[in-house]
Structure formats: C-alpha cells, structure tokens
Amino acid sequence: MATLFEAIPFAVETSLFGVEAGKDEDSIIISNKKGFINTVKLSDCKLLTSLPIRHGVQVTSPAVWNNVREEYLLVQNKQEIRLWQDGIKNLDKAKRRHVSTNIHKLFCLPNFNPIILYEDGHTEFLGNVKPDQEPLLKQGEIITWCSTVTIAEGVCVLYTTSVKHENRLCVYSFWYSLDTQRWHQKTSTVLSHGALSGCACTAEPDQKAVRFFSLWSDGTLKETLLTESSQEEDIQSAVIPGIKAGCSLVCLSKDHVVIVGLQKDEQDGIGILDAKFGTLQAWQPLPPSFTSSKQVFCLQNHIFVHGGKVLCMYRYECHSSTLAVILGQQTETVNTIESCPTYISLAEWKTSESQQVSGSVGSEVLDFFRSLIDPSQTSTYTTFKEVFCKVTDILQEGLKDWAATSAVSLLILRCCSETNFWPRAEIELLVSQKCITSSNVGILFDALVKRKEVALIHKALKLLDEVPESCLIKALHCIMTTSDEALAHAVDGIEAEKTFDKDIMDECPLSEPKQHFVNLILCCPFSDIYLQESLCKLPFSVVLDFLKYILFLMKLPMKTSSDAKGPSSEKVYDWLAVTIDAHFTHLSLAKDAQELVAQLRDEVMIQVGTDTSNDVHMRQKSEVLSVNYYRLK
C-alpha cells in the first residue's frame, strides 16, 4: 500500500530543469538552465547555497553531488564540465574540463565515478578518454529519456531514442561489470501503442536485471525485464484510466510508480500506482497554477513536481502489497479517492493542543478548506469570500496555528495565482495572522510585486519574521519604480515617526514615503552572499538611484542601531558593500556612474580618516570599502 502526504509548494525559477540529491539526506540540488544553482535544506525548505550562472552560459546537465570525489559537477554549453567543492561563491572559479563531443547528461551514483552519456549514444566514466568511435545513433535519432540504475555487481545506463515519423521506440542499455570493468551495450526495440509524444519511461533495479516501465498515451503501462545477456521479456501490461499525452512517471519502489498528470474528474493530479496489481493507491489534484508541462523527480523519500513557477514537494510511504490486502481494501481505497478530491491528506492534519478542532466542526473546517483550494467550487470572489469568512469565523485567531499545514500553504498558492479575481482582503488577513511560512514567502512577494500592492508589501516586511533576500530586492525594485503618489496613499494612516528634520529632508534624493519603505527594507536581516546574488538582477538605473540614497545616509551622524527613523550606520555600509560587489563591472565602466562613484569614494575616505569610534567592525568595513573604491578608480 502507499500513502501520499500533503504537498509543500514553494516558488522556483521557470527555467528549472533538474532536482538531484545533495551531499546528505537532508539536502537537494535545484538546477536552472539560467539563473542560479541552489542547494536547499529539505526539513525546512531553506536555501543553503546559491551560485549564480554567468550571463551567456547555459547549464545543459543538472548539477550533481559525487560522494567518491566529494565535489559537485555540472555541464555547461554541452561540452564544458565544471567541478567544485563547498565554499565556492562563483562558478567561474570552479575547475573545468572540456570534451570534444556534446554531452547529453552527467550522472552520479553512490560509490561510482561520474558517468557521461554523450549525445552520439556512447557512455563512459568521467576521467576515462572517450574512444574514437562512430556515433552509435543514426542521423535524426534523438535521446528522449535516460536514467542510471545500480544493480548487483555493477551499474546500468539506459536511454530511449526516437526518430521523427517512425512509429517505434528504441531502448539502449549499457551494462558495466565491476568484475570485468568493461561496458557491454544492448539495443532493444519497443513498438509504440500510440503517439510517441505520449510515452513516458522509468526503470527500477531487480537484482542483476532492470525492470523497465513505459507508459503510453492510450493508458497502457508496459513492464519489461531487461538483462545483460538474454532477450528482453515483457512481464505484464495494464491499462490505466485518466492517462493523456504529457504524463510523467518515476519508480518509487519495486512495486510502485508515481504518475503526474493522471486525471480524475477532469482534474490533473498526482497518483501512486501499485504496478504489480494495477491499482491506484493514492491521488491528489495538482495546484491549479501548474502549467501543462510537468517534471517529476524522486529522491530522498520525497516526490518533487515542477510546473511553471511552483515546485511541490510530497513525502510518501510505500509498503509491499499482497492480493489479500488489495482485495480487502480495494473498496475502501476507491471510496477514499472518490470522496477526497483535494490537495489535503486528511489524516495528517494537526493543530496546536490549545486549538484542536474535532468532531463535526473539524470536518466542516476541512470541507471549507477544500472549497477554497478548489477553483471549481469557488470560482467567483463572492463564493470565495463567503467560504473564507466561514473558516475565519470558526477558527478566529487560531488560523495561525494552521500555518504549517498543507491547507494554508495551498490556500496561499490559490490566492496568489488566481486570475479571475484578486482576494486582497483575504491575503492581508493571512499576512496579519502570520500564516505565511518560509516556503510561501516567495510566492506571496511575486504576486504582490506583480500587482504593485505596496501597502501589502509594507505589511509583509513589518510582520513576517524571515523574508528571503530575493524578496527584499523584488520589493526594493517595486518601491523604487512606484510613483510617490501611490506610495503616499499606501502609507496614509501609518503612524510612523518623521525620519529626518525638514532641512535635512530637502537634501534627500527620495520622497518621504519612498524613503520610509526603503528604510524598512534596509533594516531587514540578510546574508551577504544571497543578497549579492539577488542584487545582480536589479536594473542599473535603480541601482544608481539606490546608491544616491545610500550616499545621503552615509552623510548623516553615526547611528549604532536601527530604529523607526532608519537603519544603523553598519547596515548602510553593509548594503553599500554588497551593492558594489554585485554591480562592480558596470559601476567601473558606466559614464553616468562616475560622479556618484567619486562621491561615494570621498565619503568612505572621510569616514576612514575621521572615525574615532571604538567600533572595530565598522572601521574594518570602511577600510574594505576604501580598497574596493580604489579598484573602481
């Protein structure tokens, strides 16, 4: 039997194309074709490291961790391999290796050296010289899927190919034996049951053999046994209802596969199938914001599904099934699937002891959450608002105790991605009650920035405990490019101290509402590394306006701590240093920045020369900045 637990969604780049296992069981590596290579902690979905990808470079094989070499590897522009260890902050400083043949994918398996699959069909370990061979694949034959499987006494590399206008699918397998230390290649032909565009594949080890699964657009799931020495053997096939072109699948265990795009009641969902008995054992609908193109990855006992700007993480459990168990629980399983078309695993709901919701009231709340999450049940703002009010009336202030559940996470995702209406009041209530977890902050800020909701941005910055650096820069960009009138209207009624006296305010390059927002951002905690990476995305014109305000703050009397009137001097210097590092080249070359850079340099030199405080840390910052400005000069 199998259990699929609640989904945990968080924002990612649309160019994401790889999720791989990290260096330990609590970390994963998320690769984007452009942008960043991120490592994320699984237990709390927090970013551990983030490496920027230089402009003009495209990652063509996701980053992987190799435990034999204890280093990370990825492929750039198909022929350049980058290798680095923990602590590096720039991929340009990573070691590189160049190969003469295009690489399709780089694999890393525990206790094996990295394996390269070339676009011409050949495979070899990294470090071994690729033999000068004729291409294995013929003209027009392309690799459509690939994987590696650890088997007894070796490893197997599998991939499928197709040729345009040919109704067949070829399966290639390369078998490496630890005894002979040689590769042996086999080719099998699997005739298609429908359009090749609807075929998805996965594989699972079976002692010295490999069980190969192929899912076709007509719903046929074929299981084939592949071995190194004998002919392939079709074990069984089954027809799965709800399958359409574009479905993806991955093996979870020797008996279970997960299928993404499996439809029920005209909804795309994710389901766990017992391949041995052909029974669907768990199913949940996908968030409505998912695009039609979906990627699925399985690692570290979690399933990851990517669609658009959202990556959903599901924990799962699989147990071996017997015929008696299947027959005894079939009716119960079907009834559960039919009666729970939601994103929520009801058995996993938990609240604090002081806010337990039980009995008929608890069931009523769960039904309300189902309606809020499902667009087909609350398709208009009137119905959505009505149901939302019922939930808040029952839970009252206890809504924040549900913040860590999948219900609230998916409710936030629904609110932020809804296109038919904008539930502003409901989002404001969720922010006010601190229901926004770290995995949802990025989704929230993307929506607020897109709609120029500066008042809600202000509230989020004030109330949320942890705002990622990427969100701070998005908010800064939004504030700096919003009109003073709109900002003044947003802060109207907010009881804030006057930041500066009137004579000083006349010299400030920003309006009073704008500097109120910017000061709030400057006072937020941040990591230098992540802030610098996010600042790289800030347009240079905004950077110049921001540095002008930083210069203004530097000229004010020294402040030892941040308060309602603005950031501390240390915060100002931290932001200045990170901004210079992020835009160093542009600041060095741009003519419109030369005067501003000179003024900043002069002010830093004054601080270095006149600083008589006992703050050694501040003096060190000033001296480091003076060195950077000498480089700019």
N, C-alpha and C positions, 0 to 999 in steps of 0.2 A: 504494500500500500504506500501511498505518497501523500505528503502534506505540503501545501504551498502557503507560506506565511505572507503577512502584509507587505505591500510594496512601499519602498522608501525612495521617493523621487528627489533628484537634485539636478541643478542646471549644469549643462556642459556646452561645449562648442559644437556647432553643426558639422564641423569637419572631423569629428571623432570617427576613428575607424579601427581602433584596437583597444581591448581591455585585456591585460595579461597579469599573471601572478607576480607579486612583488618579492622582495628578499625574505619576507617572513609571512606567516599565515594571516597576519592582520593588516596586510598592505596589498594594494593593487597598483598597476601602472596604466594610466589612461593616455593614449597617444592620439594626437590630432595631426592631420596632414599638414596643416599650417597653424601657427599659434604657439602652443606650449606642449611639453611632455610633463605630465603631472603624476606624482605618486600620492595616493590617498590612503588614509587610515580607515579600515573597514568598520571598526567598532563605533566610531563617531562621525564618519564621513568627513573628516577634516583633512585639509591639504597639508601634506608633509613637505614636499619639494615641488618646484615648478621651474622647468628650464625653457627659456624662450627659443623659438625656431627662427633663425635669421631670415629676413625678407628675401625672397627669390629661391629659397630652399624648400623642397617638398619631401616630407617623410613618406617613403614608399613601402616600408615594412615596419610594423609597430615595434616600439621599444620592449625589450625582454630582459629578464634577470637570469644570469647564468651562475649557478652555485659552484660549479667547478672552477671557473676563473674569477668568481666573486666580483663581477662587474656587469654593468648594463650595456646593451648593444641595440643599435637600430640601423636602418638602411636609409640613406638619403639619395634622391635622384637616381635610384635603381642600381648604381654601381659604387657607391661610397658607403662603407661601414664605419660607424662611429662607436667607440668603446670608451667607457668612463666609469669611475667609481664614485662612492658617496662623497659629497663635499664640493663637487664641481658646480659652478654657477653659470657657466656659459658653454654651450655645445661646441662652439668654435675652438675651445681649448681641449676638447676631447681628442683622444688618439684616433687616427683614421687609417683605413685600409681601402685600397682601390682594387676593383676586379674588372676584368675586361668584358665580362658577359653580364647582361641585365639579370638582376636578382628578382625573383617573384616574391619570396618570403624567407625570413630568417626564423628558425625555430630554436627553442631552448627546452630541453628536458632534464629533469634532475639526474645528476651524476653522468651526464653526457656532455661532450663539447658541442657548441652551437652547430646546427645543421643548416646548410644553404640549399634552397630549391631554386634553380635557375629557370628563367623564362623559356629556355630551349628544352626543358624537361629533365635535365640531368640534376643529380643531387650529390652533395659532398659535405664533409665536415669542414668547418672553418679552420684554416691553418694548413689544410691539405691543398696542394696545387690541383686545380681542375684540369683533368686530362683534355688534350686537344682532340675533341670528338665532334662528329657531325651532330647537328641538332637532332634530338630524339623525336620532337614533334614536327609534323609536316607543316607546310605553308598554310596559314589560315586556321590552324588548330590552336586554341587558347585554353589556358587553365581556368576552370570555373570554380573549383573548390579544392582545398588542400588541408591536410592535418598530419600530425605525427602521433604514434601510439607506441608506448613501451610494452614489449612482450617478453615472455620468458627467453632469456639468453640473447636479447638484442632489442632492436628498435625497428619500426616500420614507418616509412613515409608514404602517404597515399595522396593522390590527387586525381581529379576528374578533368576531362577535356571535352570540348565540343567543337564542331565545325559548322559554320553557318550553312543553312539549307540542307544539312544532313541529319536525319532522324535517328541519331544514335549517341550514346554517351560512353566514352572510354574511361576505364578505371586503371590507373597505373599504380603499382606498388613497388617500393624499393625496400628490401629486407637486409638489415645489417646484422651480422652474426658476431658476437663477442669472441667466439672460438676462432673463426677464420679471419675476423677483422676485414671482411670484404662485403661489398654490396652486391645483391642479386636482384635484378629487375624483372617484373612480370607485367603483362598487359592483359586486361580483361575487357570485354565489350558487353555493355548492358543496353539492351534495346529499350527505348523510351515508351511510355504509355500515353504520353500526351506532349504538349509543348515543352521544349527543353527549358524555357524560361520559368516553368513552374516546378522545376526539380530542385530539391534541397538534399544535402547529404550530411552524414555524420558517421563516426566509427567508434568502436569500443573493443579493447583487447579481450581475448579469450584464450588464455594460456599462450600457446605458440601461434595461434591464429588471430584473425581480426574479423569481427562482425561488422559488416558494412550495411548501413541503412540508407535507402533512397526513398524520398517522399515526392510523389508526382502530383501534377496539378489536378488530376481526377480523383485524388484522395488515396491512391494506392501507396501503401508503405511496404516496401520490399526489404527483406533481410537476407543478406548474402554472406556466406562464410568464405573468407579469403585465407589461403595458406601459401607458404613459400613454394612448396613442392608439388602440390596437386591442383587439379582443376577447381575453379570456384564452385560453390554449392549453394543453391537457393534454399534457404531454410524454411521460410514462410513468408506469406504476404497477407495484408489485411487492408480493408477499405475504411478510411477514417472520414466521417462526415464533417462538413464545415471547412474543408481544405480548399484554398484557392491559390492562384499564382501569387508568388511573393512570400509564402510562408517560409519560416526558418526552423531548423531543429538542431538540437545538440543532445548527446547522450549524457545522462546523469548517473546511471549505474548499468549493470549488466542486463537489467530488465526494464529500465525506464528511460524515456526520452521526453524532452520538453519541446513543445511546438508553439511557436509565436506566430500569430495571425490566424489561429483557429477560431472560427466563427460560431457563435451561438446567438440565436435571436437577432441576427443581422448585426452583431457586435463583434469586433475583433478582440480576441483575448489571448491569454497565455494558458496553456494546459499541459499537465503531466500525464503521459500515457504509459500504461503498462504494455510494453511491446510484446511480452510473452503471451498475454491473454487478450490483447487488443481492447482494453477497457480504459476509459478516461477516468482518472482518479482525482484530479484537482483541476479547477479552472477559475480564472479571474479575468474580467474585462480589462483591456488596456486603457490608460488615460485618454480622454478624447483629443488631447493636443498632439498625440502621436501622429507622425506622418505615415504615408503608406509604405515607405521603405524602412524596414526594421532590421536591426542587427541584434544577434543574441550571442552571449558569451557565458560560459560556465566555469567558475574557478572558486577556490577557497570556500566550497559549500554554499555558494551563492550563484544566483542567476542574474545576469545583467542584460537589460533590454534597452536599446537605444533607438530613439525616433525623434528627429528634429533637434530641439534644444534641451531635451529631457533624457536622463538616464535613470531608469528604475531598477532598484536592487531588490531581489527577493531571496529570502532564506528558504530553504526547502529541506525536507527529510524524505528518504525513500527506504522502504523495507521490502524484503522479498515477499512475493505473493504466492499463495497456493490456491489450487482450484476450490478448495473448501471455503477459504476466506473470500475469494472472488464471488462465489455463489451465495455465500451468506450475507455479504454486504453490498451486493450489486444494487438492490432496490434502494437501500439507504443512501448509497453514493449518488445514484441518479437523482433521487429526490433532493439531496443537498445541493447538487449542481443546479437543478431547475429552480429551486426556491431562493437561491442566493446570487442573483446576477449583480454582484457588487465587487468593489476592489478590496473588500474587507474580509479577513479571516476572523469570524466572529468569536471563535474560541480563544483568540489571542488578545482580546480587549481587556485592558487593565487600567484602573484609575487609582488615585491615592486612596488610602484607607478611609480618610475623612469624607471622600466624595464618591463612595461606591454607589452605583446606580444598579438596582436589581429588580427582578420581577418584571411585571408588565411595563413599568416605567422605563427600565433599561431597554427592553425590546422596542418600545416606542421611540426612544432616542436613536437606536441603531437604524430603525426604519427611516427616520428623518435624515440621518446622515447618508443613507443610500440614495434618497431622493435628491439631496443637494449635490452629490457627486455625479449622479447620472443625468446628463443633459436631456435625455428623452423624457424624464419625469418632471424636470423643472426647466422647461425650455424658454420661459419668459421671466423677466425680472420680477413681475408681480408674484408668480408662484414661488420663485426662488426666495424672495424676501419673506413671504408668508411662512415657508418652512423654516428658514433660518431663525425667524423670531420665535418659533415654537421651541427650537433647540435651546436658544439663549434663555427663554422663559423657564425651561425645566432646569437647566444647568446653572443659570445665573452666573455668579463669579467662578463657578467650578469649571468653566470651559477651559481655562489654562491648564487644568490637571490632565486634560486630554491631548495636550500639545504634542506629546511624543508618539501618539498613536498614528496609524496609517490613515485613519478617518480624517483627522485635521490636516495632515500633510496633503492628502488628495483633494480636500476641500480648498486648500490654498491654491493648489495647482489648477483646479477648476476655475476659481475666481480670477486668477491672473491670466488664464489662457482663453477665457470666454470671449467670443467675438460678437455675440448677439446683444449683449448688454454689459455694462460696467458696474459691478457691485461695490461701489466705493465705500458706502457706509459699512458694509459687512467686512471689507478688508481693514478699514480703520478700527473696527471693534477687535478683530483678530490681532492687530498690532498693539492696541491699547492693553489687551489682556496678556500680551507676551506669548501668543500661541505660535509664533514663528520660530521654528527650530533652525539650527545651523544649515541643515540640508535644504531649507526652503528660502533662505535669505536671498540667494542669487536669483531665484525665480521671481520673488517679490520685487526686487530692485529693477530687474529687467522690465517688468510691467509698469512700474511707477515712472521710470525714466522715459519709457516709450510714450506714455500719456502725459508727461510733464506735470505729474502730480507732486508739485514741490512741497505742498503742505503735508502730504503723507510721507514724503521723503524726510522732512524735518522731524516728524513724529517718530519715524523708524530710527533715525540717527540718535534721537534722545532716549528712546526706550529699550531698544534691542541691545543685549549685552555684547554680542560678538558680530560685528559687521565685517565681512571679508574685504581685503584691500581692493579687489576688483570692483566691489560695490561702492567703496568710497570714491574711486576715480570716476565711475559712471555718474555718481551723484555730483561730483565736482564739475564734470563736463556739463551736466544738465543745468546746474545753478549758474555757471559762468556764461551760458548761452541763452539764459532765460531773461526776459525783459525785467527791468527794475519794477515796473508797474505790477506785473504778475507776482513777483516776489513780495512786494509790499502788501499786496492783497492776501498772500498766503500767510504772512506773519502778523497780519492785522489781528489784534486782540491777544497776542502772545506777550505776556509780561516779562520783558527782558530788560536788563539794565542797559543804559546807554554805554556803548563800548568805548567811545572816545569823546573828549570835550569838543565843542563846536569848532574852535580854532584848529584843532588837530584834524578833525573830520574833513575840513576843507582841503587838506593835503592828501586825503586818502583816495587812491585810484578807483575804489569801488564804492557803490552806493551803500547806505546804511543797511537796507535789507539784504543786499548781496554779501556784505562782509559778515553779517550775522550768521548766514548759512555757512560761509567758508570757514569761519572760526569754529563752528560746530564740527566740521569735518576735520580740521587741523587738530582738534583736541581728542579725536578718537584714537584708540591704541592701534598699532600696526607693526608688522615685521618689515624691516628694510628690504629684504630680498623680494618678498611678494609685492610690496608697494612699488618697487622699481620696475618690476615686470609689467604691472598694470599701468604705470605712468607712461610706458612706451607707447601705449595706444592713445594717449591724449593728444589731440591735434596741436601742432606747434603754435598756432595763433593763440590758443587757450593757454598754453604753457607760458607764453610771453606775458599775457595779462596776469596770470597767477604769480609769476616771479616779480612783477611790479608791486603786487600787494605784499609779497614776502619782503621785498626791499623796504616797503613802508613800515612793516612790523619790526624790522631789524633796527630802524632808527629810533624806535620808542625806548623808554627806560627799561632796564633789565627786569624780567619777571621770573621768579623762581618756581612758580606753579601755575597751572592752567585754572581758569575760573570762568564765571559767566561773561567776563569782559573780553576774554580771548585766550589764546594758547600761551604757554610759557615760552621763554626765550629758547630753551632747549628744544622744544617741539618745533619752533620756527627753523632752527638750524638743522634739525633732522630732516624736515621736509625739503629745505633748500639743497642739502647734500644729495638726497635721493633723486630729486628732480634733475639736478645737474648730471648725475650719473646716467639717468635714463635718456637724456637728450644731449649728451656730451658732443657728439659729432655735429649735430645740427646747430648747436649753440656756437661751435667753433667756426662754422662756415657761413652762417646766415648774416648778411649785412645788417638786416633790421634788428639784430640782437646785439650788435657790437657795443652800442652805447649803454644798453641795460647791463650787459656783462661787465663793462668797465665800472659802472656804478656799484654793482654788487661786489666786485673785487675790492673797490676802495672801501666800502663799508666793512667788509671782512677784515681788511688790513687795519682799519681803525680799531675794530674790536680786539684784534690780536695785540695791538700796541697799547691799548688803554685798559684792557681787562685786568683789574686788580682784585677780583673776587677770589674766594678760596675754592671755587668750583673747578676742580682739576678737569672733570669730564667736559665741561663747557669750553675750557681753554683748548683742550685737545681737539675738539670739534672745529674750533676756529682755525687752528693750525692746519688741520687736514684740509679744510676748505681753501685756505690760502694756497696750499700746494696744488689743488685742483684748478684754481684760477690761474696759477702760473702756467699750467698745461694749456688752459684755454687761450691764454695770451700768445 
